[in-house]
Amino acid sequence: MTTGAARVPGEDPGTAGTDPATRTEPEWKRVHPVSPLVRGWIALAALAYFVGRDQVESWFSGGGMDLPAGRALFWTVLALGIALVVIAGAFFLSWWFTRYQLTHDHIRVRSGVVVRRQRQARLDRVQAIDIVQPLLARIFGLAELRFEVADAGESAVRLAFLRLPDAQQLRARILNDASGADEKQSDGGSGTGDDATVPGEQQVLALSAGRVIASVLLSGTTVFLILAVAAVIVLTALTGEAASIAAMVPIIFGFGSAYWGLFSSGFNFRASVSREGIRIRSGLLDTRAQTVPPGRIQALAVRQPPLWRITGWYSISVNVAGYGAGSDGESSARTRLLPAGTSEEVLRMLALVVPDPGTEDPVGVFTAGMNGTGPAAGFTVSPRRARWLSPLSRRRNGYLVTETALLSRHGFLWRSLQVVPHSRTQSLALEQGPVARRLRLADLVLHSTPGPVSPRVVEIDADTARQLLHEQAQRARTARRRDLPEQWLRGTGPSLAKSAPAATNPAPAAPPPGSAIPPPGSANPPPSSANPPPTPVMPPPVSKEEPPHEHR
């Protein structure tokens, strides 16, 4: 019996095992012909509006159309027709010169008519692949692929637009190659080609539209809106000038835009697990489907605005290697792992990201981190002298070190719990202001990849902070040496190479089997080694230490 050679990531299955010298280069393919229209429809709409508005008003303002107006209409229609022909030609050339190629090692995209441009991303360096569907693309059944790589700061490669089934198949193929699934199969794994192309997934949770609307209305944006309106009212009362009420106009537009961004990005939110990672789908007009491998999550934060205490909701934000930083709505949506969830749903998502919390009481530890104060569950809090800096949050500010992660909590009105796995610690620093130095306090800053989470341990004893700095640096070095390679399916048992069973009627699932965090309220203890759990539907998060010039 002859065994075939392992397939190179991104390689066409028909060329697997051939001599590299005789292997043919994959062909360049074009995107969908409607792609230029999907990208440039706003320009067409703006042209029609600005050209037609004044003409129509001048033609019919007098109740009829005279001969000069008719001639003007003729020349206007002719000029508009020529402009449309020119735009159509530009769209055709843009489509003709936009091609993509999936090679053995790279995904390449060529574009541009006058100025030629080629962008590429190495398949083994791809951090994540998002499927984005703007409104017009959804009408035509198209989708855009965005490839994220480390240190890109933005999408390294954007492939727009493909038919939605083609985009899903291409993403699944590249992610399987990057995860090591194909190598696993060629080395004797039991997975099949169909399983590798269309892996199964299991739904973890889904948010209703009512939950999303209520969470937006009770978010921190509402708190700032109330403060802004109160400030305008006080200003009007003090000055006696009603003109100050005009300041409400930009306030209404600004906060209205913020409300819309939160609602549209969180609408129809669904989270599932598959062997590629955590799959997030959301969006009202523009939809996004992204896959976040847990091993590439560098840090996470569980937050609770003041008004969410009424409902007991929390949000989860993450730093993902390759996503970069950004303050716009799109960047916030792609780094939001849970827009608004109960404590049980938060623990369920944490079980996916941190399957091994490194503590015997994970539910008690994370609950104390989200809601607790004082030294509950083993947290080390700020000393009493820190009350001069944080009179309300002094007993809440603190940290806890487990075998696998460092947990930091702070905030009284806006509560926050930050979790950084030891192996994801990039570097450490101590910070002291003049007042903190006088009080012998210090902040320990844990540097992470760019994102919405800036982990730090605030206002702890200076000597304790220095000791924690040295101990955490040692823990980080040890954890990175234990980490497995970037391809998180390689080195695991053959059963992990199989696709997860597809659920015909997916219900909100408990944490993946084998996770140390049991479902809240469950009386069943974590499975022991004497009774091994079934095969997880999601591989454990792993990564490898990167060269110093790359942020992971």
N, C-alpha and C positions, 0 to 999 in steps of 0.2 A: 504494500500500500504506500503510495507516494503522497506526501503532504506538500501543499502549495506554500509558496513563500508568503510572508506577512505582507499585507497590502500597505503601501505608503499612504499616509493621510492625504485625503483629497484625490487619490488616484482613481481612475475609472476601473471598475472591477474587471472589465475585459482585458486590461493591460497588466493586471497583477501578475507578478512572477516573471515578467519579461526582462530582457537585458536593458539596463538604463540607456545604453548607447543606441539601441534600436527602438526605444519607446517613443511613440509619436507625441508631439505637443498637442494638448487639448485645443479644440477649436474655440474661436471667439464667438460669443453669442450676443445677440441684440436684445435689448429690453422690449417691453410691450410697445406697440406703435402709438398707443394713446398716452404714453408717459409724458411727452412734452405738453399736451393739453392739460393734464392733471397738474403739472407744475406751473403752467403759465396762464391758467384761466382767469386769475385775478387781473392780469394785464389786459386781457380781452374785455372783461367787464368794466374796468376803469376807462378804457378807450371808448367803448360804446356810451358810457354815461356822460363823459365830459364833451364828446363830440355831439351827441344827440340832444343834450339838455337845452342848450341855448338855441339850437336850431328849431326845435319843436316849439319852444316858447315864442320865438319870433314869427314862426309861420302862422300860428293859430291865435296869437294874442289879439288880432284884429277881427276874428270871427271867420276868416276865410284865407285862401291862398291866392295871391295875385301872380301875374306873370313873372316879375323879378324873383318872387319867393319860389316859384316853380323852378326857375333856372338855378337858383341857389340850392334847392333840394337836389336837382340833378347832379350838380358838381360835387355836392357833399356826399351823395350816395356813391358817385364814381370814386372820389378820394377814399371813402371808407372801404369800398371794394378793393381798391389797390392796396390799401393798408392791410386788409385781411389776407390778400394773396401773399404779400410780403411776410406777414406773420406766419401764415401756413407754410411758406417755404423755409422760414427759419426753424419752425417746429420740425419739419421733415429733416433738415440737415442736422438738427440737434439729435433726433432719433437715430439717424443713419450713422453718426459718428460716436454714438454712445454704445459701447460694447463691454462685455465682461468675460472673464476667463477664470475657470477653476482649475488650477494646476495641481501638481503633486504636493506643493508646499505653500502656495499663495492663492489668494483671491485678488484678482486685478480688475480695475474698472477704468476704462478710457472714456474721455468725454472732451467736448470742446470742438468748435468749428475753426475759428481763427487762431485761438490760443489752445493748443492741445494740452491735455492734462491726464496724467495716469496716477492712480493711487492704488496701493496694494497693502495687504495685511497677511502676515504669516499665519497659517492655519494653527500651528501649535502655540501661537501667542494670542489667539483670539480669546478675550475674556468673556464676552457674551454677545449674543446676536438677538436684536429686537426686531419684531415685526410691527410696523407702524402703518396704519391705514387712515389717512385724512378722509374727510367727508366725501369728496369727489372720487377718490380712489375706491372707497367702499361701494359707490354706485356702479363703477365699472368692474368690481371684483378684483382689484389690484392691491398690491401691498409693497411696502418699501422695507428692505433689509438694511439694518444699521449694525456694523461690526465694530465692537469696542475692543481696544487693545490697551495695554498698560501705558501710562504717560501720554495718552492721546489728548486728554482734556476735552475732546469732543469725539464724535464718531469718526474713526479712522477712515472707514470706507462706507459709502452710502450707495446702495444699489436700488434705483427707483426707475420704473416700477415693473414688477413681475406679477403674473397671475398668482392669486393667493395660494392655490395648491402647490404651484412650483416653488414659491417662496418658502412654504412650510417644509417641503421635501428637501430643498437646498440647505435650510438651516439645520434640519435633523441630521443630514449627512455630515455636515461640517462638525457639528457638536459631537456626534458619535466618533468621528475621527480624532477630535481633540481629547475626548474622554478616554480613549484607548479601547473602546468597545470592539472595533474591528480587529485590533491586534489580539485582543483576548479571544475572539472567535477563531482567528487563524491559528492560534496556539492550542487549540483543542477545546475552546469554549463551546457551549451547547447552543449559543444564540444562532439565529438564522438571519439571512439577509433582510427578510421582511421585517423581523423584529427590530433590526438595527435602523431601518428606515422610518418606521412608524412605531416608536415606543409607546407603551401605555402610560397612563397617568391616573392619579387618584385625587379627587377633589378634597381639599382640606376645609375650606370655608368659603362662603359667599355672603356679601353684604347686600341688604335690601336697599331700595331707593329711599325709603323712609329713614333708615339709619344714616345714610349719607347726608340727606337734607338736614336732619337734626344735628348731626355732628358739625356741619358747616355753620349753622346758626348759633351753636354753642361754642364755637371755636374761639381761639385767642383773638381772631380778627374782630369779633363782636365786642370784646373787652376794649380794644383800641378804638372802635367806632363809638362806643358809649363815651369814652374819655374825650374824643375829638368833638362830639356834639356838645358835651358839657362845657368844654372850653369855649366853643363859639357862643353858647348861651351866656356864660359868665362875661365874655368880652362885650357882647351886645348890651348886657345890663349895666356894665361899668361905663361904657362910652356913650350909651344912649343912641348910637348910630345903627339904624336898621341895615345899613349897607354891609355891615360885617356878616350878615346872614348869607351874603353872596359866597362866603368861603365854604358854605355847605355844598356848592355845586361840584368843585373838584373832589371834595371828600366823598360825596355820593358816587361819583364815577370811579374813583380809585378803589374804594371798598367794594363797589359792585363788581369790578373786574377781579378783585381777589376772591370774592365769594364764587363767582362763576368758574374761576380756575380750580378751586378746591372741589366744587361739585362735579364739573365735567371730567376731571381726572380721576375722581373716586367713584364715579357712577359705574354700576355693573361690575364692581370689583369681585374677582374670583381668584383664589389661590389653590394650586394643585401641586402635587409632587410627582416627579418622574425621575428616571435615572440620570437625566441631564441636570436636574436641580429643581429649584422652586420656580414654578411657572405662574406668572402674574398676568392677568388680563383685566383691562379697565378702559373706560372712556365712553363718552356720550356721542359727540360728533366725530372726533378723531380717536380711534381706538389704538391700543398698544398691547402687544403680547410679547412679553420678555421672559427670558429664562435666566435665573440667577443661581449659578452654582454656589452652594454653601461654602465651599473651600475658598472662594474668592471674596467673601464678605470679611472685611478687615475690622469693622467695629459696628456696633448697633446702639441705638438709644431708644428707650421706652419713655414717652413723654405724656403728660396729662395737664392740659390747660385748666384754669380754675373752674370754669363752668362745667367741665366734664366730670367733676366729682359728683354732680347730681345724678348722672347716669352710670358712672363707673366705667367710662371708656378710656382707652389709651391708644396711642399711635406708635408705630415702630418705623424708624428711619435707619438706613444702613449706609456705610461707605463700601463701595464695590470697586475693586481694582479695575481701572480702565474707564470708569464712568466720568471721572473728573469732577470738578466743582462747578456750581452754577446756582444762581438765585432765581431763575425764571421758573414758570410753572411746569415746563416740560422736564427740567432737571429735578425739580422736587418730586414729580410724579414717578420718575424712573428709579428714585432712591427710596420710595415709600413702600415698605414691606407690608404695612397694615394701616389703612387710613383711620379707622376707628373700630376698636374691638373691645370686648369685655376682657376681664382678667383671665378667664378660661381660654379665650381665643388667643390672647397674648402668649400664654404658656404653651399653647399648641404650636404657634409659630416659632417660639424660642426652641422648642424641641427639635424643629427641623434645622435651625441654624446652629444650635449648640447641643447636639445629641448627647454629648458627655459633659455635663456641667462641672464634674469634678468634686461633687459634694454628695453626701448621703441623704440630704433633705433638700432637693432642688426646688420643690414647690414652696417650702418655707423660706428659703433664701431669696428667691425671686419675688415672692410676695412682700417680704420685708424690704427689699430694694425698691419696690414700686410704691408702697404705702407706709412702711414702718418708720419709726424714729428711735433714737437711742441705740444701744448696743444689741438690739434684737437680732437673732440669727447669727451673731458673731461679728457684726459690723463694728469697725473702729470709727468713732465719731470725733468731731472737732473738740478740742479741750474747752473748758469753761471760759477761758479768757477770750475765745473767739466770738463771744456774744457782743463785743463792741463793734465787730464788723458785720455780723449776721445775727441780730437778736432773735429773729423768727425762725431761721433755718439752721441754727447752730446744731441742734440735736439731730437734724436730718442729714446734714453733710457728713459723709463718711465713705468708707471703702471696705471691701471684703475680698480676700484672695482665696480662690479655690485651686484645685490641682490643675485646672485647664484654663482659667480665665481670671481677669481682674474686674471686679464690679465696683462702680463708683456711683453714688447717688448724691443729689443735692437739689436745692430749691424747695421753697415753702408754698408759694402760690403756683408757680409753674414747676411741677415735679418732673424729675428726670432721673432715669437709671441708665447708665452707660456700661456696656459690656465689651471688653477687648480680650480676645483669646491671647494667651501668652505668645503663641507662634506668630501672631499678627502684629506684635509690637515693633514698630519701625525704629524708634529711638525715644529717649526719655530726657526730660529737663526739669529743673527746679526753678520756680519763679517766686520772688518776694518783692512786694512793694515796700515803701518806707514804713507804713503803719504796720503791715504784717511782720516786717523785720523787728520792729519795736516790740511786738507781741509774741515774738518767737514762733511765727506761723509761716507756712509755705504751701505752695500748690505744686503738685506733681503733674506735669503735662506728658501725655502719651501721644506721640506724633503718629498720625495715621495717614492713609491716602486721602486725597481731596474728597470732600463730601460734606453732608449736613451734620456729621457727628465730629465734635472736637473734644475727645475724651480728656478729662483731667480730674484729679483728686484735689478738692479745694479745702483750704484752711485747716490743715492738720498740723500737729506739732512738728517743728522744724527738724528735730532729731529723728522723729519717726519718719518724716518724709525722706531724709537722706538714707536711712536704712532701707526703706521701701524701694528707693531708686536702685541701690546696688542689688537687692534681692530680686527685683523684677527684671533687671538686665540679665542676671544669671538664669532666671526662669525662661526668659525669651530665648536665650541661646540654646538651652537644653531642649526646649519645645521645637525649635526650628530643626535641630538635628534629628528629632524623632519623626518629623513630617515626611510623608510619602511624596512621590513625584507628582507633578502637576496633573497628569492623566489619572483621574481619581478612580477609574474602573480597573486600572492595571494593578496587579498584585493582590486583588481580592479574589474570593472564591469564584468558581465558574458560575455559580447560581446568580451572582450579581451581574453577569453579562447578559442575562435574560431580560427581556423587557418586562416591565411591571404589568400585572394583569389589569386589563381595562375594566373599569366598573361601569356596568350598564346603567345603574341607578346610583350614582355616587352620592353618598351622604357625608356630612361633615365627619372627617376621619380623626381618629385619635393620633397622638404622636406616633411616628414610625416605629414599628416593632424593634426592640433592642434599645430604644432611647431610654435614658435614665430619668426623664421627666414623665411621670404617669399623667393620665388625664385628671384634671382637678375633680375632686369628689369621688375618685375611684378608690375602692378599698383594696385593690389588688396591688401588691408590692411589685417592684421591678423584677423581671425574670432573672432567675439565678442560673449559674452555669450548669446546674444539674438538669435544668429544663430549658434548653437553649431556645431562643425565640426563632420564629420563622424568618425567612429571608427579607431584609428590609426592602421597601420599594424605592428607597433613595440611598445612594452610597454615602458614607461618612465624609465630612468635609476634610480635604487634605490639600496641601499645596507644598511648594518647595521654596527654599530661600533663593532670592533673585540676586543678580549682581547689584552692586551698590548704586549704579546709575539708574536703576529702574525702581519705581515705587510700587510695591505690591501690598 
